[in-house]
Amino acid sequence: MLNQATGTPPDPVVTLRDVHKSFGPLKVLEGVSFEVPRGTVTAIIGRSGSGKSTALRCIDRFETIDRGEIRVCGHRVDAPGLDLRRLRQDVGIVFQSYNLFPHLTIEQNITLAPTAVKGMPRAEARALAAEVLAQVGLGDKLQAYPEQLSGGQQQRAAIARSLAMRPKVMLFDEVTSALDPELTGEVLKVIEVLAASGMTMVMVTHEMGFARGIADEVVFMHRGRVHERGPAAMLEAPTTPELRQFVGSGL
Amino acid sequence: MALTLDFSAVLERWPSFLDGALLTLELAGIATVVGGALGGVAAIGRRSRHAALRRLCEVYVEAIRNTPLLVQIFLVYFGLASLGFKFSAVTVAALALTINVGAYTTEIVRAGLDAIPRGQIEAAEGLALSRAQIYRHVVLLPAIERVYPALTSQFVLLMLASSVTSQISAEELTAVANYIQSDTYRAFETYIVVALVYVALSFLMRAGFWTLGLVLFPRRRRLGTPL
């Protein structure tokens, strides 16, 4: 990902610099730094409580940080004057628990934000819904309600809902953790295709094999810090005992 | 002790009963619509970021929930009069009932709002919806759906409680009954008829709310799980 002319990496889409965050007396992030270049996939791994989900949520300002700097698509996320809704138009986020709106059809779930936030005409939004749903393999579920879908289908619909806002970066917060193993694959497949299409992505995941296969960079978090960081190949040969132990326990 | 009932004199007055029943329905309708809206707004107010607004809504709810309806009616009636306002008994009755049911609606809707999972709101925030849009599209309808049975029975209760406004001579069903029984000397018969009319009105309202539920919650209609 080097710029041919200057030999420097292109402007990263997401940059965290020395990010600190506490919940009361509990220090969750203690100086987290990493960046995500355009068109790459970063996987954040680590034990429960290592701060990986919090780090991800800080990127979309679902948590406010105590100290440090976060830049996302040109937004200073830590600045008091941040235009939160502009930031969130540029960032798509998918959660562990899908969070589809239960009273709306899948189509309405998807058209809501483009029509309400961007003022997109209804007909155009419906066409867009059909398009993104086809992209996640749910082209026939436009008129279904969330409760009529399996967990894997709901999560794919949630991904489609985010994609309909045409985000510049997608965040995935343990999106397969609530799924049965046999449903995990269909969701990972969708994410894989998305990665291949050049979408910039940051994902918190417990799926080591998946992280190894898809991530350009792996960020291993331990006790609120980035303990190790490098290409996915580092999972094959962990240098620190903490990562070795984590990878060992995960397999 | 032979009980002899003679309804003829009472039933002859059916046009008066009809007028009374219509006014009762009108009072209930106004209070349901306006009080329901008031309660919805106050429920959102109770969750506001502004402490003063939260407090105001709380005081309103507690003031109403801890005083009898009849006293509230008198307070509005004499309060407006001593401020120099001249309103008809019916207007005062509608106002008092609206204020009353608004407070109960506030508490019921608030329970529904509190039951919306945090994740729903985060998902909507993540899609860049504004606070108002989140309330409108994501929170309000599912919240009302959750408490719909409680909400609608509160409105039916209100219709029944509107009989109390006969005390300020609003000519609703119970007030009409009071006149008829003193005219005909057939008190028991009169109140039997009135009780049956109230039952009919309750059924009518419940049927109305059931139908409204089908319109408001199309998912339940589609999935065959009506409220």
Chai-1 contact restraints between the chains, C-beta under 6 A:
chainA,res_idxA,chainB,res_idxB,connection_type,confidence,min_distance_angstrom,max_distance_angstrom,comment,restraint_id
A,R85,B,A128,contact,1.0,0.0,6.0,A-B,restraint_1
A,R88,B,G126,contact,1.0,0.0,6.0,A-B,restraint_2
A,R88,B,A128,contact,1.0,0.0,6.0,A-B,restraint_3
A,Q89,B,A128,contact,1.0,0.0,6.0,A-B,restraint_4
A,I93,B,G126,contact,1.0,0.0,6.0,A-B,restraint_5
A,S97,B,G119,contact,1.0,0.0,6.0,A-B,restraint_6
A,N99,B,G119,contact,1.0,0.0,6.0,A-B,restraint_7
A,N99,B,Q120,contact,1.0,0.0,6.0,A-B,restraint_8
A,N99,B,A123,contact,1.0,0.0,6.0,A-B,restraint_9
A,F101,B,V138,contact,1.0,0.0,6.0,A-B,restraint_10
A,H103,B,L141,contact,1.0,0.0,6.0,A-B,restraint_11
A,H103,B,P142,contact,1.0,0.0,6.0,A-B,restraint_12
A,H103,B,R219,contact,1.0,0.0,6.0,A-B,restraint_13
A,L112,B,H137,contact,1.0,0.0,6.0,A-B,restraint_14
A,A113,B,L127,contact,1.0,0.0,6.0,A-B,restraint_15
A,A116,B,L129,contact,1.0,0.0,6.0,A-B,restraint_16
A,A116,B,Q133,contact,1.0,0.0,6.0,A-B,restraint_17
A,V117,B,A128,contact,1.0,0.0,6.0,A-B,restraint_18
A,Y145,B,R219,contact,1.0,0.0,6.0,A-B,restraint_19
